[in-house]
Amino acid sequence: MNKRGQIVVEYVLLLVLAVSLAALLVSRLVSREEGNEGILVAKWQNILQVIADDLPDKK
């Protein structure tokens, strides 16, 4: 009977850890705060800027 309660506690702790890690990753990767963009958003903006700056006749 005691093992069942321990399994539930371990499951809840693992669930909390997984959700916390996912929230941290999302906030670091795709944050849209001005001046503190996430890695993916910053790289995407950089790619868009490179495409926008491309001049067809320039080598």
N, C-alpha and C positions, 0 to 999 in steps of 0.2 A: 504494500500500500504506500509506503514511504517513497519508493522508487518512482511511482507515478507523479507525485508532487515535484520531485527533483527534475524529472524530464520536462515538466511544464515550465519550471523556473529556468532551466537551461534554454529551452526553446524561446521563451520571452526575452532572455538576455541576448541570445543570438539575433533575434528579430530586431531588437533595439540597436544593436551594433550595426547590423546591415542597413537599417534605415538611416542611421546617423552617417555612416560612410557614404551612402548614396546621396544624401543631402549635401554633404561636404563636396563631393565630386561635382555635383550639378552646380553648386554655387561657384566653384573655381573654374569650371569649364565654360559655362554659358551665361554667366552673370552679365547683365546689360547696364550696370551702373555707369554713369558718365565718369570717365577718367579711371575707372577700375573694372574694365571689361574682362570677361573670362577669356581663357586662352583661345577657344574656338571662335568666339565672336571677334576677337582682335585679329586673328589670322584671316577670317572671312572678310573683314573690313580692309585688310591689307591686300588681299587678292582682288577685291572690287576696285580699289584705288589703282593697282597696277593695270588692270584692264581698262579703266577709265583714262589713264595717262598714256595709253598706247596710241602712237600716231602711225598710221598705215605706211607713210613714206619714210619714216625714220628707221635707220638701221643701227 
